[in-house]
Amino acid sequence: MDRGLYNLAVFLDLKKAFDKVNHDILLAKLELYGIKNTPLMLLKSYLSDRSQKCQVNGELSTLKYLKYGVPQGSILGPLLFLIYINDLPNCLQHSTARMFADDTNITVSGKSIKEAEVAVNVDLNNIREWLLSNRLSLNLVKTEYLLIGSRHNINTLEEQPRVFIGDEPIKGVQVTKTLGVKIDQFLTWDSHIEQISKKISSGISAMKKIKDFTNSDTL
């Protein structure tokens, strides 16, 4: 941005990511990373023949066996998922991936908007192929891109970049939220500060309403 480049950041939302992990693919990756023999068999047993059922008003649902996914709420679940998606950046040619659990974004820079657009679309196609081979999919409604640059560069654009994954267009936004932080296309803190200010104002208002009915320790 300081060098006057155009930057495209695409925020990917994986659809039911933890629930769609393919056990055979996961076990193959674990073996590739050096987990073999007894430890691998132990993990295979851990993933196999798992079942669940729900209880509503004292009534139990029919038992459902789970063929896919990692156990959510478990200690191993998040780690196994991270291992599953660890090789995603290997498919990228032009962009940089930033990953935290199932929150993934890629960024690419270019001297022109066209250069950045072409580069990011190439890598989004690579990601599409990776997702298909790993039996995962995107939630296209929640997947979005943010064009980042100087005010001059962005305000003088004749048209917005066209970003696609496969034949599906990805919507562009001016502000997005990632890992609890709001960022805008000029990388100011305005949107995030406004969000925090509203939360603080709401909290102060609530405290004023109950201050006459409770003690200071509770407040």
C-alpha positions as CSV (number, residue, x, y, z in Angstrom):
1,M,0.0,0.0,0.0
2,D,2.8,2.4,0.9
3,R,4.4,1.6,-2.5
4,G,1.2,2.6,-4.4
5,L,0.2,-1.0,-5.2
6,Y,-3.3,-2.4,-5.5
7,N,-4.0,-5.1,-3.0
8,L,-6.8,-7.7,-3.1
9,A,-7.7,-9.6,0.0
10,V,-10.2,-12.5,-0.4
11,F,-11.8,-13.8,2.8
12,L,-12.8,-17.4,2.4
13,D,-15.6,-19.0,4.4
14,L,-15.5,-22.7,4.4
15,K,-18.9,-24.4,4.5
16,K,-19.3,-26.6,7.6
17,A,-15.5,-27.1,7.5
18,F,-15.1,-29.2,10.7
19,D,-18.0,-31.5,9.7
20,K,-16.8,-32.2,6.2
21,V,-13.3,-33.5,6.9
22,N,-12.8,-36.8,4.9
23,H,-11.2,-39.4,7.2
24,D,-9.4,-41.2,4.5
25,I,-7.8,-38.0,3.2
26,L,-6.9,-36.9,6.8
27,L,-5.3,-40.3,7.6
28,A,-3.3,-40.1,4.3
29,K,-2.0,-36.6,5.3
30,L,-1.2,-37.8,8.8
31,E,0.9,-40.6,7.4
32,L,2.6,-38.1,5.0
33,Y,3.5,-36.0,8.0
34,G,5.2,-39.0,9.6
35,I,2.5,-40.5,11.8
36,K,2.6,-44.2,11.0
37,N,1.9,-47.7,12.4
38,T,0.3,-47.8,15.9
39,P,-0.2,-44.0,16.3
40,L,-1.9,-43.9,13.0
41,M,-4.1,-46.9,13.8
42,L,-5.0,-45.2,17.1
43,L,-6.2,-42.1,15.3
44,K,-8.1,-44.2,12.8
45,S,-9.9,-45.9,15.6
46,Y,-10.6,-42.5,17.2
47,L,-12.3,-41.3,14.1
48,S,-14.1,-44.5,13.2
49,D,-17.6,-45.6,14.3
50,R,-18.5,-42.3,16.0
51,S,-22.2,-41.6,16.5
52,Q,-24.4,-38.9,18.0
53,K,-28.0,-38.3,18.9
54,C,-30.0,-35.3,20.2
55,Q,-32.2,-34.9,23.2
56,V,-35.2,-32.6,23.1
57,N,-37.6,-32.3,26.0
58,G,-36.4,-35.7,27.3
59,E,-36.9,-37.4,24.0
60,L,-33.8,-38.9,22.2
61,S,-33.4,-38.9,18.4
62,T,-32.4,-41.9,16.3
63,L,-28.7,-42.7,16.6
64,K,-26.7,-41.2,13.6
65,Y,-23.3,-42.6,12.6
66,L,-20.8,-40.0,11.5
67,K,-18.8,-40.8,8.3
68,Y,-17.1,-37.4,8.1
69,G,-15.8,-34.6,10.3
70,V,-13.7,-34.2,13.3
71,P,-15.2,-34.3,16.8
72,Q,-16.1,-30.7,17.7
73,G,-15.6,-29.7,21.3
74,S,-12.7,-32.2,21.6
75,I,-9.0,-31.3,22.2
76,L,-7.9,-33.2,19.0
77,G,-10.6,-31.8,16.7
78,P,-9.1,-28.4,15.9
79,L,-5.6,-29.9,15.6
80,L,-6.7,-32.6,13.2
81,F,-8.6,-29.9,11.1
82,L,-5.5,-27.7,11.0
83,I,-3.5,-30.7,9.7
84,Y,-6.2,-31.3,7.1
85,I,-5.9,-27.8,5.6
86,N,-2.2,-27.3,6.3
87,D,-1.3,-27.9,2.6
88,L,-3.7,-25.4,1.1
89,P,-1.0,-22.7,0.7
90,N,1.0,-25.1,-1.5
91,C,-1.5,-24.6,-4.3
92,L,-1.0,-20.8,-4.5
93,Q,1.1,-19.2,-7.2
94,H,0.8,-15.5,-6.6
95,S,-0.9,-14.8,-3.3
96,T,-0.1,-15.3,0.4
97,A,-2.4,-17.3,2.7
98,R,-3.2,-16.4,6.3
99,M,-5.0,-19.1,8.2
100,F,-6.4,-19.3,11.7
101,A,-8.6,-22.4,12.3
102,D,-11.3,-22.2,9.6
103,D,-10.7,-18.5,8.9
104,T,-8.6,-18.2,5.8
105,N,-7.8,-15.3,3.6
106,I,-5.4,-14.7,0.7
107,T,-3.8,-11.5,-0.4
108,V,-2.2,-10.4,-3.6
109,S,-0.6,-7.2,-4.8
110,G,-0.2,-5.7,-8.3
111,K,1.0,-2.5,-9.9
112,S,-2.3,-2.2,-11.7
113,I,-5.8,-3.4,-10.7
114,K,-5.8,-5.7,-13.7
115,E,-2.5,-7.4,-12.6
116,A,-3.9,-8.0,-9.1
117,E,-7.3,-9.2,-10.5
118,V,-5.6,-11.8,-12.8
119,A,-3.3,-13.0,-10.1
120,V,-6.0,-13.5,-7.5
121,N,-8.4,-15.2,-10.0
122,V,-5.6,-17.7,-10.9
123,D,-5.1,-18.6,-7.3
124,L,-8.8,-18.8,-6.6
125,N,-9.1,-21.3,-9.3
126,N,-6.2,-23.2,-7.7
127,I,-8.1,-23.1,-4.4
128,R,-11.2,-24.4,-6.1
129,E,-9.3,-27.4,-7.3
130,W,-7.8,-28.0,-3.9
131,L,-11.2,-27.8,-2.3
132,L,-12.6,-30.3,-4.7
133,S,-9.8,-32.8,-4.1
134,N,-10.2,-32.4,-0.4
135,R,-14.0,-32.7,-0.4
136,L,-14.6,-29.2,1.0
137,S,-16.6,-26.3,-0.3
138,L,-17.0,-22.5,0.1
139,N,-19.9,-20.6,1.5
140,L,-20.1,-18.1,-1.4
141,V,-22.6,-15.9,0.4
142,K,-20.1,-15.2,3.2
143,T,-17.0,-15.3,1.0
144,E,-16.0,-11.7,0.0
145,Y,-13.1,-9.6,-1.2
146,L,-11.7,-6.3,-0.1
147,L,-9.7,-4.0,-2.4
148,I,-7.0,-2.2,-0.3
149,G,-5.1,0.8,-1.5
150,S,-4.5,4.5,-1.2
151,R,-7.5,6.8,-1.4
152,H,-6.2,8.2,-4.6
153,N,-5.8,4.8,-6.3
154,I,-9.2,3.5,-5.2
155,N,-11.2,6.8,-5.8
156,T,-9.8,7.1,-9.3
157,L,-10.7,3.6,-10.4
158,E,-12.9,3.4,-13.5
159,E,-14.3,0.0,-12.5
160,Q,-14.1,-2.5,-9.7
161,P,-12.1,-5.7,-10.0
162,R,-14.0,-8.8,-11.1
163,V,-13.2,-11.7,-8.8
164,F,-14.4,-15.2,-9.4
165,I,-14.0,-18.7,-8.1
166,G,-15.0,-21.0,-10.9
167,D,-17.9,-19.3,-12.6
168,E,-19.2,-17.8,-9.4
169,P,-18.6,-14.1,-8.7
170,I,-17.3,-13.1,-5.3
171,K,-18.8,-9.9,-3.9
172,G,-16.7,-6.9,-3.1
173,V,-17.0,-5.0,0.2
174,Q,-15.6,-1.8,1.6
175,V,-15.4,-3.0,5.2
176,T,-15.1,-6.6,6.5
177,K,-14.5,-8.3,9.8
178,T,-11.8,-10.9,10.4
179,L,-10.9,-12.5,13.7
180,G,-13.1,-9.9,15.5
181,V,-11.3,-6.9,13.9
182,K,-13.0,-4.6,11.4
183,I,-10.9,-3.4,8.5
184,D,-11.6,-1.1,5.6
185,Q,-10.1,-0.7,2.2
186,F,-7.9,2.2,3.4
187,L,-6.6,0.3,6.5
188,T,-7.8,2.9,8.9
189,W,-9.2,2.0,12.3
190,D,-12.4,4.1,11.9
191,S,-14.8,1.2,11.5
192,H,-13.3,-0.9,14.3
193,I,-13.2,2.1,16.7
194,E,-16.8,2.9,15.8
195,Q,-17.8,-0.7,16.6
196,I,-16.0,-0.6,20.0
197,S,-17.5,2.8,20.9
198,K,-21.0,1.5,20.3
199,K,-20.4,-1.5,22.5
200,I,-18.9,0.7,25.3
201,S,-21.8,3.2,25.0
202,S,-24.3,0.4,25.2
203,G,-22.6,-1.0,28.3
204,I,-22.4,2.4,30.0
205,S,-26.1,2.9,29.3
206,A,-27.0,-0.4,30.9
207,M,-24.9,0.4,34.0
208,K,-26.6,3.7,34.4
209,K,-30.0,2.0,34.4
210,I,-29.1,-0.5,37.1
211,K,-26.7,1.6,39.3
212,D,-29.5,2.5,41.7
213,F,-30.4,-1.1,42.2
214,T,-27.0,-2.8,42.8
215,N,-23.7,-2.2,44.6
216,S,-20.5,-0.9,43.1
217,D,-18.8,-4.4,43.4
218,T,-21.4,-5.9,41.1
219,L,-21.0,-3.1,38.6
